[in-house]
C-alpha cells in the first residue's frame, strides 16, 4: 500500500478548486510589480487588498504579508513596495 501524500495547495490552486465546485470568488489580479498593482487596483476599484503570493508562501496574515483597505494609488504603491 502506497503512503498517502499531501501538500498545501497554493492560493491560486485552492481558488481554482473552489471555483470548480461553483463557489464565487472575489475578482482579483495577480501582478509582478508596483506599477501593475496600481493598474489592477484602478481596474478593480478602491479599496483593495494586496498580499504577497507564491506557491511556497503560506500563512500570509500571520507573516504580515497582507495589506487591507488600500484606498488610493499611493497606498497600493506603498504596500507593493513593502511586500
NORCORFEN-V411525 format. One record per residue. N is the residue number from 1. SS is DSSP state (~ for helix, > for strand, _ for the rest). PSI is psi in whole degrees, 0 to 359 (999 if undefined). Layout:
((N,SS,PSI) (N,SS,PSI))
This chain:
((1,_,131) (2,_,146) (3,_,139) (4,_,146) (5,_,147) (6,_,156) (7,_,162) (8,_,129) (9,_,148) (10,_,164) (11,~,317) (12,~,314) (13,~,322) (14,~,315) (15,~,322) (16,~,317) (17,~,314) (18,~,319) (19,~,325) (20,~,340) (21,_,8) (22,_,10) (23,_,133) (24,_,146) (25,_,150) (26,_,147) (27,_,141) (28,_,165) (29,_,143) (30,_,124) (31,_,168) (32,_,358) (33,_,172) (34,~,320) (35,~,317) (36,~,325) (37,~,320) (38,~,316) (39,~,314) (40,~,317) (41,~,319) (42,~,322) (43,~,318) (44,~,326) (45,_,143) (46,_,154) (47,_,160) (48,>,171) (49,>,141) (50,>,140) (51,>,151) (52,_,134) (53,_,150) (54,_,154) (55,_,332) (56,_,10) (57,_,107) (58,_,166) (59,_,52) (60,_,316) (61,_,313) (62,_,334) (63,_,6) (64,_,30) (65,_,21) (66,>,136) (67,>,127) (68,>,159) (69,>,45) (70,>,113) (71,_,6) (72,_,165) (73,~,319) (74,~,319) (75,~,320) (76,~,315) (77,~,316) (78,~,315) (79,~,318) (80,~,320) (81,~,321) (82,~,323) (83,_,999))
